[in-house]
Amino acid sequence: MAINLVFLGRLEDAAGGGSRTIPLVPSIDAVLDGLEPGLASALRGPRVKLAVNGILLQDKDAPVLKDGDEIAFLPPVSGG
């Protein structure tokens, strides 16, 4: 049982790649707690957005994760 993590933009650099598969854990906080400290800190940034199975989250604690879920971490976007 596993979940897939996808890192976009500058977060891909911080993660050392665009994706990884990790063992299933029950929450996003548990996902972040299991990552290396520097990456977890970057992903906990206030402007980083999360999507679970393509649905943008408003509350990082909201979903209970299931086998095969995909969590995408979206970096802040700047523009003009």
Jmol script that loads the backbone (N, CA, C; Angstrom):
load data "model"
ATOM      1  N   MET A   1       0.858  -1.174   0.000  1.00  0.00           N
ATOM      2  CA  MET A   1       0.000   0.000   0.000  1.00  0.00           C
ATOM      3  C   MET A   1       0.901   1.233   0.000  1.00  0.00           C
ATOM      4  N   ALA A   2       0.598   2.155  -0.911  1.00  0.00           N
ATOM      5  CA  ALA A   2       1.481   3.308  -1.091  1.00  0.00           C
ATOM      6  C   ALA A   2       0.697   4.501  -1.611  1.00  0.00           C
ATOM      7  N   ILE A   3       1.323   5.666  -1.479  1.00  0.00           N
ATOM      8  CA  ILE A   3       0.806   6.883  -2.094  1.00  0.00           C
ATOM      9  C   ILE A   3       1.922   7.499  -2.930  1.00  0.00           C
ATOM     10  N   ASN A   4       1.523   8.297  -3.886  1.00  0.00           N
ATOM     11  CA  ASN A   4       2.471   8.927  -4.803  1.00  0.00           C
ATOM     12  C   ASN A   4       2.549  10.418  -4.494  1.00  0.00           C
ATOM     13  N   LEU A   5       3.760  10.919  -4.445  1.00  0.00           N
ATOM     14  CA  LEU A   5       3.996  12.351  -4.238  1.00  0.00           C
ATOM     15  C   LEU A   5       4.523  12.935  -5.535  1.00  0.00           C
ATOM     16  N   VAL A   6       4.002  14.100  -5.910  1.00  0.00           N
ATOM     17  CA  VAL A   6       4.441  14.802  -7.112  1.00  0.00           C
ATOM     18  C   VAL A   6       4.888  16.194  -6.687  1.00  0.00           C
ATOM     19  N   PHE A   7       6.084  16.577  -7.132  1.00  0.00           N
ATOM     20  CA  PHE A   7       6.653  17.879  -6.779  1.00  0.00           C
ATOM     21  C   PHE A   7       6.778  18.709  -8.049  1.00  0.00           C
ATOM     22  N   LEU A   8       6.213  19.899  -8.040  1.00  0.00           N
ATOM     23  CA  LEU A   8       6.227  20.751  -9.224  1.00  0.00           C
ATOM     24  C   LEU A   8       7.117  21.976  -9.010  1.00  0.00           C
ATOM     25  N   GLY A   9       7.619  22.521 -10.101  1.00  0.00           N
ATOM     26  CA  GLY A   9       8.421  23.744 -10.065  1.00  0.00           C
ATOM     27  C   GLY A   9       9.654  23.608  -9.190  1.00  0.00           C
ATOM     28  N   ARG A  10       9.923  24.636  -8.411  1.00  0.00           N
ATOM     29  CA  ARG A  10      11.119  24.645  -7.559  1.00  0.00           C
ATOM     30  C   ARG A  10      11.067  23.559  -6.497  1.00  0.00           C
ATOM     31  N   LEU A  11       9.884  23.049  -6.186  1.00  0.00           N
ATOM     32  CA  LEU A  11       9.774  21.979  -5.197  1.00  0.00           C
ATOM     33  C   LEU A  11      10.372  20.677  -5.723  1.00  0.00           C
ATOM     34  N   GLU A  12      10.385  20.525  -7.047  1.00  0.00           N
ATOM     35  CA  GLU A  12      11.034  19.360  -7.652  1.00  0.00           C
ATOM     36  C   GLU A  12      12.529  19.380  -7.337  1.00  0.00           C
ATOM     37  N   ASP A  13      13.138  20.552  -7.407  1.00  0.00           N
ATOM     38  CA  ASP A  13      14.561  20.678  -7.063  1.00  0.00           C
ATOM     39  C   ASP A  13      14.797  20.336  -5.595  1.00  0.00           C
ATOM     40  N   ALA A  14      13.928  20.841  -4.723  1.00  0.00           N
ATOM     41  CA  ALA A  14      14.075  20.581  -3.292  1.00  0.00           C
ATOM     42  C   ALA A  14      13.930  19.090  -2.972  1.00  0.00           C
ATOM     43  N   ALA A  15      13.084  18.394  -3.739  1.00  0.00           N
ATOM     44  CA  ALA A  15      12.833  16.968  -3.501  1.00  0.00           C
ATOM     45  C   ALA A  15      13.853  16.077  -4.191  1.00  0.00           C
ATOM     46  N   GLY A  16      14.632  16.647  -5.100  1.00  0.00           N
ATOM     47  CA  GLY A  16      15.607  15.846  -5.831  1.00  0.00           C
ATOM     48  C   GLY A  16      14.986  15.019  -6.942  1.00  0.00           C
ATOM     49  N   GLY A  17      13.785  15.387  -7.354  1.00  0.00           N
ATOM     50  CA  GLY A  17      13.105  14.687  -8.447  1.00  0.00           C
ATOM     51  C   GLY A  17      11.648  15.085  -8.490  1.00  0.00           C
ATOM     52  N   GLY A  18      10.975  14.714  -9.560  1.00  0.00           N
ATOM     53  CA  GLY A  18       9.594  15.128  -9.771  1.00  0.00           C
ATOM     54  C   GLY A  18       8.561  14.309  -9.038  1.00  0.00           C
ATOM     55  N   SER A  19       8.938  13.104  -8.600  1.00  0.00           N
ATOM     56  CA  SER A  19       7.958  12.269  -7.901  1.00  0.00           C
ATOM     57  C   SER A  19       8.657  11.222  -7.057  1.00  0.00           C
ATOM     58  N   ARG A  20       7.902  10.664  -6.142  1.00  0.00           N
ATOM     59  CA  ARG A  20       8.365   9.519  -5.359  1.00  0.00           C
ATOM     60  C   ARG A  20       7.142   8.798  -4.798  1.00  0.00           C
ATOM     61  N   THR A  21       7.321   7.552  -4.506  1.00  0.00           N
ATOM     62  CA  THR A  21       6.277   6.733  -3.898  1.00  0.00           C
ATOM     63  C   THR A  21       6.708   6.421  -2.472  1.00  0.00           C
ATOM     64  N   ILE A  22       5.768   6.588  -1.551  1.00  0.00           N
ATOM     65  CA  ILE A  22       6.058   6.320  -0.144  1.00  0.00           C
ATOM     66  C   ILE A  22       4.999   5.367   0.408  1.00  0.00           C
ATOM     67  N   PRO A  23       5.289   4.695   1.519  1.00  0.00           N
ATOM     68  CA  PRO A  23       4.274   3.834   2.136  1.00  0.00           C
ATOM     69  C   PRO A  23       3.058   4.658   2.571  1.00  0.00           C
ATOM     70  N   LEU A  24       1.906   4.031   2.540  1.00  0.00           N
ATOM     71  CA  LEU A  24       0.667   4.690   2.933  1.00  0.00           C
ATOM     72  C   LEU A  24       0.730   5.128   4.396  1.00  0.00           C
ATOM     73  N   VAL A  25       0.367   6.388   4.623  1.00  0.00           N
ATOM     74  CA  VAL A  25       0.199   6.945   5.963  1.00  0.00           C
ATOM     75  C   VAL A  25      -1.172   7.613   5.996  1.00  0.00           C
ATOM     76  N   PRO A  26      -1.747   7.876   7.179  1.00  0.00           N
ATOM     77  CA  PRO A  26      -3.129   8.334   7.230  1.00  0.00           C
ATOM     78  C   PRO A  26      -3.377   9.808   6.909  1.00  0.00           C
ATOM     79  N   SER A  27      -2.336  10.647   6.970  1.00  0.00           N
ATOM     80  CA  SER A  27      -2.587  12.082   6.817  1.00  0.00           C
ATOM     81  C   SER A  27      -1.425  12.779   6.114  1.00  0.00           C
ATOM     82  N   ILE A  28      -1.690  13.989   5.665  1.00  0.00           N
ATOM     83  CA  ILE A  28      -0.645  14.784   5.020  1.00  0.00           C
ATOM     84  C   ILE A  28       0.431  15.167   6.024  1.00  0.00           C
ATOM     85  N   ASP A  29       0.036  15.446   7.261  1.00  0.00           N
ATOM     86  CA  ASP A  29       1.050  15.737   8.286  1.00  0.00           C
ATOM     87  C   ASP A  29       1.994  14.550   8.457  1.00  0.00           C
ATOM     88  N   ALA A  30       1.454  13.339   8.424  1.00  0.00           N
ATOM     89  CA  ALA A  30       2.297  12.147   8.543  1.00  0.00           C
ATOM     90  C   ALA A  30       3.217  12.011   7.336  1.00  0.00           C
ATOM     91  N   VAL A  31       2.724  12.379   6.144  1.00  0.00           N
ATOM     92  CA  VAL A  31       3.581  12.378   4.949  1.00  0.00           C
ATOM     93  C   VAL A  31       4.755  13.312   5.170  1.00  0.00           C
ATOM     94  N   LEU A  32       4.457  14.543   5.574  1.00  0.00           N
ATOM     95  CA  LEU A  32       5.502  15.546   5.760  1.00  0.00           C
ATOM     96  C   LEU A  32       6.471  15.154   6.870  1.00  0.00           C
ATOM     97  N   ASP A  33       5.958  14.562   7.941  1.00  0.00           N
ATOM     98  CA  ASP A  33       6.823  14.137   9.048  1.00  0.00           C
ATOM     99  C   ASP A  33       7.807  13.054   8.616  1.00  0.00           C
ATOM    100  N   GLY A  34       7.465  12.277   7.573  1.00  0.00           N
ATOM    101  CA  GLY A  34       8.325  11.203   7.113  1.00  0.00           C
ATOM    102  C   GLY A  34       9.369  11.619   6.094  1.00  0.00           C
ATOM    103  N   LEU A  35       9.331  12.872   5.661  1.00  0.00           N
ATOM    104  CA  LEU A  35      10.283  13.369   4.668  1.00  0.00           C
ATOM    105  C   LEU A  35      11.498  13.998   5.338  1.00  0.00           C
ATOM    106  N   GLU A  36      12.562  14.189   4.542  1.00  0.00           N
ATOM    107  CA  GLU A  36      13.736  14.843   5.100  1.00  0.00           C
ATOM    108  C   GLU A  36      13.350  16.252   5.591  1.00  0.00           C
ATOM    109  N   PRO A  37      13.984  16.711   6.693  1.00  0.00           N
ATOM    110  CA  PRO A  37      13.576  17.970   7.321  1.00  0.00           C
ATOM    111  C   PRO A  37      13.557  19.179   6.385  1.00  0.00           C
ATOM    112  N   GLY A  38      14.565  19.338   5.536  1.00  0.00           N
ATOM    113  CA  GLY A  38      14.601  20.496   4.643  1.00  0.00           C
ATOM    114  C   GLY A  38      13.459  20.487   3.645  1.00  0.00           C
ATOM    115  N   LEU A  39      13.159  19.320   3.096  1.00  0.00           N
ATOM    116  CA  LEU A  39      12.052  19.199   2.147  1.00  0.00           C
ATOM    117  C   LEU A  39      10.726  19.423   2.858  1.00  0.00           C
ATOM    118  N   ALA A  40      10.546  18.821   4.019  1.00  0.00           N
ATOM    119  CA  ALA A  40       9.302  19.002   4.772  1.00  0.00           C
ATOM    120  C   ALA A  40       9.068  20.472   5.085  1.00  0.00           C
ATOM    121  N   SER A  41      10.130  21.174   5.457  1.00  0.00           N
ATOM    122  CA  SER A  41      10.007  22.605   5.757  1.00  0.00           C
ATOM    123  C   SER A  41       9.564  23.382   4.520  1.00  0.00           C
ATOM    124  N   ALA A  42      10.151  23.071   3.364  1.00  0.00           N
ATOM    125  CA  ALA A  42       9.769  23.757   2.119  1.00  0.00           C
ATOM    126  C   ALA A  42       8.311  23.471   1.770  1.00  0.00           C
ATOM    127  N   LEU A  43       7.875  22.233   1.973  1.00  0.00           N
ATOM    128  CA  LEU A  43       6.505  21.861   1.615  1.00  0.00           C
ATOM    129  C   LEU A  43       5.477  22.421   2.583  1.00  0.00           C
ATOM    130  N   ARG A  44       5.908  22.745   3.790  1.00  0.00           N
ATOM    131  CA  ARG A  44       4.990  23.335   4.771  1.00  0.00           C
ATOM    132  C   ARG A  44       4.866  24.848   4.615  1.00  0.00           C
ATOM    133  N   GLY A  45       5.575  25.425   3.659  1.00  0.00           N
ATOM    134  CA  GLY A  45       5.511  26.870   3.440  1.00  0.00           C
ATOM    135  C   GLY A  45       4.080  27.347   3.262  1.00  0.00           C
ATOM    136  N   PRO A  46       3.785  28.542   3.738  1.00  0.00           N
ATOM    137  CA  PRO A  46       2.403  29.034   3.714  1.00  0.00           C
ATOM    138  C   PRO A  46       1.834  29.223   2.309  1.00  0.00           C
ATOM    139  N   ARG A  47       2.673  29.352   1.311  1.00  0.00           N
ATOM    140  CA  ARG A  47       2.167  29.589  -0.044  1.00  0.00           C
ATOM    141  C   ARG A  47       2.174  28.333  -0.916  1.00  0.00           C
ATOM    142  N   VAL A  48       2.630  27.212  -0.365  1.00  0.00           N
ATOM    143  CA  VAL A  48       2.611  25.953  -1.105  1.00  0.00           C
ATOM    144  C   VAL A  48       1.192  25.399  -1.069  1.00  0.00           C
ATOM    145  N   LYS A  49       0.662  25.058  -2.227  1.00  0.00           N
ATOM    146  CA  LYS A  49      -0.683  24.489  -2.346  1.00  0.00           C
ATOM    147  C   LYS A  49      -0.579  22.984  -2.523  1.00  0.00           C
ATOM    148  N   LEU A  50      -1.623  22.281  -2.119  1.00  0.00           N
ATOM    149  CA  LEU A  50      -1.670  20.833  -2.241  1.00  0.00           C
ATOM    150  C   LEU A  50      -2.898  20.419  -3.038  1.00  0.00           C
ATOM    151  N   ALA A  51      -2.730  19.374  -3.810  1.00  0.00           N
ATOM    152  CA  ALA A  51      -3.860  18.751  -4.494  1.00  0.00           C
ATOM    153  C   ALA A  51      -3.789  17.258  -4.229  1.00  0.00           C
ATOM    154  N   VAL A  52      -4.912  16.681  -3.858  1.00  0.00           N
ATOM    155  CA  VAL A  52      -5.002  15.234  -3.671  1.00  0.00           C
ATOM    156  C   VAL A  52      -5.894  14.691  -4.767  1.00  0.00           C
ATOM    157  N   ASN A  53      -5.329  13.826  -5.581  1.00  0.00           N
ATOM    158  CA  ASN A  53      -6.046  13.243  -6.713  1.00  0.00           C
ATOM    159  C   ASN A  53      -6.658  14.316  -7.613  1.00  0.00           C
ATOM    160  N   GLY A  54      -5.899  15.398  -7.813  1.00  0.00           N
ATOM    161  CA  GLY A  54      -6.312  16.464  -8.719  1.00  0.00           C
ATOM    162  C   GLY A  54      -7.248  17.495  -8.134  1.00  0.00           C
ATOM    163  N   ILE A  55      -7.582  17.377  -6.850  1.00  0.00           N
ATOM    164  CA  ILE A  55      -8.485  18.334  -6.206  1.00  0.00           C
ATOM    165  C   ILE A  55      -7.676  19.206  -5.258  1.00  0.00           C
ATOM    166  N   LEU A  56      -7.685  20.520  -5.510  1.00  0.00           N
ATOM    167  CA  LEU A  56      -6.938  21.469  -4.685  1.00  0.00           C
ATOM    168  C   LEU A  56      -7.544  21.522  -3.288  1.00  0.00           C
ATOM    169  N   LEU A  57      -6.693  21.418  -2.281  1.00  0.00           N
ATOM    170  CA  LEU A  57      -7.153  21.423  -0.890  1.00  0.00           C
ATOM    171  C   LEU A  57      -7.135  22.821  -0.308  1.00  0.00           C
ATOM    172  N   GLN A  58      -8.077  23.063   0.579  1.00  0.00           N
ATOM    173  CA  GLN A  58      -8.087  24.301   1.349  1.00  0.00           C
ATOM    174  C   GLN A  58      -7.467  24.085   2.722  1.00  0.00           C
ATOM    175  N   ASP A  59      -7.582  22.860   3.251  1.00  0.00           N
ATOM    176  CA  ASP A  59      -7.090  22.519   4.578  1.00  0.00           C
ATOM    177  C   ASP A  59      -6.151  21.334   4.451  1.00  0.00           C
ATOM    178  N   LYS A  60      -4.890  21.489   4.807  1.00  0.00           N
ATOM    179  CA  LYS A  60      -3.892  20.444   4.631  1.00  0.00           C
ATOM    180  C   LYS A  60      -4.174  19.204   5.483  1.00  0.00           C
ATOM    181  N   ASP A  61      -4.998  19.328   6.514  1.00  0.00           N
ATOM    182  CA  ASP A  61      -5.296  18.184   7.367  1.00  0.00           C
ATOM    183  C   ASP A  61      -6.552  17.439   6.924  1.00  0.00           C
ATOM    184  N   ALA A  62      -7.258  17.935   5.935  1.00  0.00           N
ATOM    185  CA  ALA A  62      -8.592  17.449   5.603  1.00  0.00           C
ATOM    186  C   ALA A  62      -8.693  15.983   5.196  1.00  0.00           C
ATOM    187  N   PRO A  63      -7.990  15.514   4.179  1.00  0.00           N
ATOM    188  CA  PRO A  63      -8.309  14.167   3.700  1.00  0.00           C
ATOM    189  C   PRO A  63      -7.659  13.050   4.512  1.00  0.00           C
ATOM    190  N   VAL A  64      -8.359  11.930   4.565  1.00  0.00           N
ATOM    191  CA  VAL A  64      -7.756  10.694   5.054  1.00  0.00           C
ATOM    192  C   VAL A  64      -7.232   9.994   3.811  1.00  0.00           C
ATOM    193  N   LEU A  65      -5.952   9.704   3.791  1.00  0.00           N
ATOM    194  CA  LEU A  65      -5.315   9.160   2.591  1.00  0.00           C
ATOM    195  C   LEU A  65      -5.620   7.682   2.427  1.00  0.00           C
ATOM    196  N   LYS A  66      -5.709   7.263   1.155  1.00  0.00           N
ATOM    197  CA  LYS A  66      -5.989   5.878   0.806  1.00  0.00           C
ATOM    198  C   LYS A  66      -4.905   5.359  -0.133  1.00  0.00           C
ATOM    199  N   ASP A  67      -4.813   4.046  -0.228  1.00  0.00           N
ATOM    200  CA  ASP A  67      -3.861   3.406  -1.123  1.00  0.00           C
ATOM    201  C   ASP A  67      -4.034   3.940  -2.542  1.00  0.00           C
ATOM    202  N   GLY A  68      -2.931   4.333  -3.153  1.00  0.00           N
ATOM    203  CA  GLY A  68      -2.947   4.815  -4.527  1.00  0.00           C
ATOM    204  C   GLY A  68      -3.222   6.299  -4.697  1.00  0.00           C
ATOM    205  N   ASP A  69      -3.482   7.022  -3.621  1.00  0.00           N
ATOM    206  CA  ASP A  69      -3.711   8.467  -3.730  1.00  0.00           C
ATOM    207  C   ASP A  69      -2.462   9.156  -4.258  1.00  0.00           C
ATOM    208  N   GLU A  70      -2.685  10.304  -4.907  1.00  0.00           N
ATOM    209  CA  GLU A  70      -1.586  11.137  -5.390  1.00  0.00           C
ATOM    210  C   GLU A  70      -1.687  12.501  -4.726  1.00  0.00           C
ATOM    211  N   ILE A  71      -0.588  12.934  -4.135  1.00  0.00           N
ATOM    212  CA  ILE A  71      -0.516  14.272  -3.542  1.00  0.00           C
ATOM    213  C   ILE A  71       0.450  15.088  -4.385  1.00  0.00           C
ATOM    214  N   ALA A  72      -0.044  16.184  -4.920  1.00  0.00           N
ATOM    215  CA  ALA A  72       0.808  17.093  -5.709  1.00  0.00           C
ATOM    216  C   ALA A  72       1.072  18.335  -4.869  1.00  0.00           C
ATOM    217  N   PHE A  73       2.334  18.735  -4.829  1.00  0.00           N
ATOM    218  CA  PHE A  73       2.751  19.932  -4.118  1.00  0.00           C
ATOM    219  C   PHE A  73       3.039  21.012  -5.153  1.00  0.00           C
ATOM    220  N   LEU A  74       2.297  22.118  -5.083  1.00  0.00           N
ATOM    221  CA  LEU A  74       2.395  23.185  -6.068  1.00  0.00           C
ATOM    222  C   LEU A  74       3.078  24.396  -5.443  1.00  0.00           C
ATOM    223  N   PRO A  75       4.165  24.868  -6.045  1.00  0.00           N
ATOM    224  CA  PRO A  75       4.891  26.003  -5.471  1.00  0.00           C
ATOM    225  C   PRO A  75       4.133  27.309  -5.682  1.00  0.00           C
ATOM    226  N   PRO A  76       4.532  28.340  -4.939  1.00  0.00           N
ATOM    227  CA  PRO A  76       3.948  29.659  -5.189  1.00  0.00           C
ATOM    228  C   PRO A  76       4.249  30.086  -6.632  1.00  0.00           C
ATOM    229  N   VAL A  77       3.295  30.762  -7.215  1.00  0.00           N
ATOM    230  CA  VAL A  77       3.467  31.226  -8.596  1.00  0.00           C
ATOM    231  C   VAL A  77       3.564  32.739  -8.586  1.00  0.00           C
ATOM    232  N   SER A  78       4.563  33.237  -9.284  1.00  0.00           N
ATOM    233  CA  SER A  78       4.677  34.693  -9.408  1.00  0.00           C
ATOM    234  C   SER A  78       4.364  35.052 -10.851  1.00  0.00           C
ATOM    235  N   GLY A  79       3.921  36.224 -11.014  1.00  0.00           N
ATOM    236  CA  GLY A  79       3.594  36.645 -12.378  1.00  0.00           C
ATOM    237  C   GLY A  79       3.327  38.128 -12.425  1.00  0.00           C
ATOM    238  N   GLY A  80       2.982  38.586 -13.574  1.00  0.00           N
ATOM    239  CA  GLY A  80       2.744  40.014 -13.677  1.00  0.00           C
ATOM    240  C   GLY A  80       1.733  40.335 -14.701  1.00  0.00           C
TER     241      GLY A  80
END
end "model"
wireframe off; spacefill off
backbone 0.3
color backbone group
